[in-house]
């Protein structure tokens, strides 16, 4: 296991600005959460793949998604997942939640979760910069990238048909449409 300071993570890079901007657009956050909750999709990986397509005109392939996913899997499972689970749990309980005091705790956890996701995006950027990608022949069109990601997420979660569910298709379209709009 590696430890110590990690000075080559660029948490404030253009990948972060892109992700914050896209996620804040109307209906995008809800669409991303559909993919997260229904397919086990990683929203940071999705936003990063779209950033690479938009900023570098590179369409990542399944092998790229797998390599990037592997690079952040421990962080997502051991840090982001528990923070997200705790934050969601505090919306309804346990007693004394929900209350103004427990809502303040939930907001602190939400900020920590966002900071952890910012680190994940920096890890993805570092991994992408360090390793050659295999997606050179794949389309960088946002809809195509989203389709490949949905298939990757559905196969990873052992739900191969889930990527074609109407709710998933609608979420993908929402994200692609938002990305097509000017800033």
C-alpha positions in Angstrom: 0.0 0.0 0.0 1.4 3.4 -0.9 1.4 6.2 1.6 2.8 9.7 2.1 2.2 13.0 0.4 0.9 12.9 -3.2 2.1 16.1 -4.7 1.2 15.4 -8.3 -2.5 15.5 -7.9 -4.0 18.6 -9.6 -7.3 19.0 -7.8 -8.0 22.5 -9.3 -7.3 21.6 -12.9 -9.6 22.2 -15.9 -11.1 18.7 -15.4 -12.6 20.0 -12.1 -13.9 23.2 -13.7 -15.5 21.2 -16.5 -17.1 18.7 -14.0 -18.5 21.4 -11.8 -19.9 23.3 -14.7 -21.6 20.3 -16.4 -22.9 18.9 -13.1 -24.6 22.3 -12.3 -26.5 22.4 -15.6 -30.3 21.8 -15.4 -31.2 18.2 -14.8 -27.6 16.9 -15.1 -27.1 16.1 -11.5 -30.4 14.1 -11.4 -29.4 12.2 -14.6 -26.0 11.4 -13.1 -27.6 10.1 -9.9 -29.8 7.8 -12.0 -26.7 6.3 -13.6 -25.0 6.0 -10.2 -28.0 4.4 -8.4 -29.3 2.2 -11.2 -26.0 1.1 -12.9 -23.5 1.6 -10.1 -22.0 4.2 -12.3 -19.2 6.4 -11.1 -20.2 10.0 -11.7 -16.6 11.2 -11.5 -15.5 8.7 -14.2 -18.4 9.8 -16.4 -17.6 13.5 -16.0 -13.9 12.8 -16.7 -14.6 10.8 -19.8 -16.8 13.6 -21.1 -14.0 16.1 -20.3 -11.5 14.1 -22.2 -13.8 13.8 -25.2 -14.6 17.6 -25.2 -11.2 19.0 -24.3 -8.9 16.5 -26.1 -11.3 15.0 -28.7 -10.4 11.5 -27.4 -13.2 8.9 -27.2 -12.2 6.5 -24.4 -12.9 2.8 -24.9 -13.9 0.1 -22.5 -10.3 -0.7 -21.7 -9.6 2.9 -20.8 -12.7 3.0 -18.6 -11.5 -0.2 -16.8 -8.0 1.2 -16.3 -9.3 4.5 -14.9 -11.9 2.7 -12.8 -9.2 0.5 -11.3 -7.1 3.5 -10.5 -9.8 5.0 -8.3 -11.7 1.9 -7.1 -10.2 1.8 -3.6 -10.7 5.5 -3.0 -14.3 5.3 -4.2 -15.0 2.2 -2.1 -13.2 3.2 1.1 -13.8 6.9 1.2 -16.4 8.3 -1.1 -18.9 5.4 -0.7 -19.0 5.5 3.1 -19.3 9.3 3.1 -22.2 9.1 0.6 -23.9 6.3 2.5 -23.7 8.2 5.8 -24.8 11.5 4.2 -27.9 9.7 2.7 -28.7 7.9 5.9 -28.7 11.2 7.9 -31.6 12.5 5.7 -34.0 10.2 7.5 -32.4 9.0 10.7 -31.3 7.5 13.0 -32.7 9.4 15.9 -32.3 12.3 16.5 -32.0 12.8 12.7 -33.3 14.6 10.9 -33.0 17.7 12.9 -31.3 21.1 12.4 -28.2 19.8 14.3 -28.0 16.6 12.4 -28.6 18.5 9.1 -25.5 20.6 9.9 -23.5 17.3 10.4 -24.9 16.0 7.1 -23.8 19.2 5.3 -20.3 18.8 6.7 -20.2 15.2 5.4 -21.5 16.4 2.0 -18.6 18.9 1.8 -16.2 16.1 2.7 -17.8 13.9 0.0 -17.4 16.6 -2.6 -13.7 17.1 -1.6 -13.2 13.4 -1.9 -14.7 13.4 -5.4 -12.4 16.3 -6.3 -9.5 14.1 -5.3 -10.9 11.3 -7.4 -11.1 13.5 -10.5 -7.5 14.5 -9.9 -6.5 10.8 -9.6 -8.3 10.2 -12.9 -6.5 13.0 -14.6 -3.1 11.8 -13.3 -3.8 8.2 -14.4 -4.9 9.5 -17.9 -1.7 11.6 -18.2 0.6 8.8 -17.1 -0.8 6.0 -19.2 -1.5 5.7 -22.9 -5.1 5.4 -23.8 -6.5 2.7 -26.1 -9.5 4.6 -27.3 -7.9 6.3 -30.3 -10.4 4.9 -32.8 -13.5 5.5 -30.7 -15.8 8.4 -31.3 -15.4 11.4 -29.0 -19.0 12.4 -29.6 -20.7 12.9 -26.2 -23.6 10.5 -26.9 -21.2 7.8 -28.1 -19.0 8.2 -25.0 -22.1 8.0 -22.8 -23.3 4.9 -24.5 -19.9 3.2 -24.0 -19.9 4.3 -20.4 -23.4 3.0 -19.8 -22.4 -0.4 -21.2 -19.2 -0.4 -19.2 -21.2 0.4 -16.0 -23.9 -2.2 -16.7 -21.4 -5.0 -17.4 -19.3 -4.1 -14.3 -22.5 -4.3 -12.2 -23.5 -7.6 -13.8 -26.7 -6.0 -15.3 -25.9 -6.1 -19.1 -29.4 -5.2 -20.2 -29.7 -2.3 -17.7 -28.0 0.2 -20.1 -31.0 -0.1 -22.4 -33.6 0.7 -19.8 -35.7 3.8 -20.7 -34.7 5.6 -17.5 -31.0 5.1 -18.3 -31.5 6.1 -21.9 -33.3 9.3 -20.8 -30.5 10.1 -18.3 -27.9 9.7 -21.0 -29.8 11.9 -23.4 -30.2 14.6 -20.7 -26.4 14.7 -20.1 -25.6 14.7 -23.8 -28.1 17.5 -24.5 -26.7 19.6 -21.6 -23.2 19.1 -23.0 -24.4 20.3 -26.4 -25.6 23.6 -24.9 -23.2 26.5 -24.8 -21.8 27.4 -21.3 
